[in-house]
């Protein structure tokens, strides 16, 4: 099965609702929002707003129309993803359940635990997507083929719980 086939008919739920039926461990993070005459301030704290020590921060910008990012899963690394500017859609799947969310609020991010496939698409011009990871970059920790991902999920690959470690 190709990744695009698996994600072709996913409904887009309201992010303010619960996460029942979502991929295992995926959750929304609500950040503090401090607004006054000087503007808006949003922030997050490692091991509080995300349940791990942040080891790597990266951002995605300048995604051409029609292009996607992600398209992979991590075996042991967890990520939190936030729309700092603009918007995009993110689809996450644990091989059994999948959901697509429209990310357009700087106060809301998504926690993606190890063992969950993600794909980002439909970027608006000027989008800045900020991600924080629990591990430093390690190419060997990625699963870049959706069929391989499904095989590992079915077999029960060794993934690490983001809270327990």
HELIX and SHEET records of a PDB file:
HELIX    1   1 UNK A    3  UNK A    6  1                                   4    
HELIX    2   2 UNK A  139  UNK A  141  5                                   3    
HELIX    3   3 UNK A  146  UNK A  155  1                                  10    
SHEET    1   A 5 UNK A  27  UNK A  30  0                                        
SHEET    2   A 5 UNK A 108  UNK A 112 -1                                        
SHEET    3   A 5 UNK A  79  UNK A  85 -1                                        
SHEET    4   A 5 UNK A 128  UNK A 133 -1                                        
SHEET    5   A 5 UNK A  56  UNK A  61 -1                                        
SHEET    1   B 2 UNK A  32  UNK A  36  0                                        
SHEET    2   B 2 UNK A  39  UNK A  43 -1                                        
SHEET    1   C 5 UNK A  98  UNK A 103  0                                        
SHEET    2   C 5 UNK A  88  UNK A  93 -1                                        
SHEET    3   C 5 UNK A 117  UNK A 121 -1                                        
SHEET    4   C 5 UNK A  69  UNK A  74 -1                                        
SHEET    5   C 5 UNK A 142  UNK A 143 -1                                        
END                                                                             
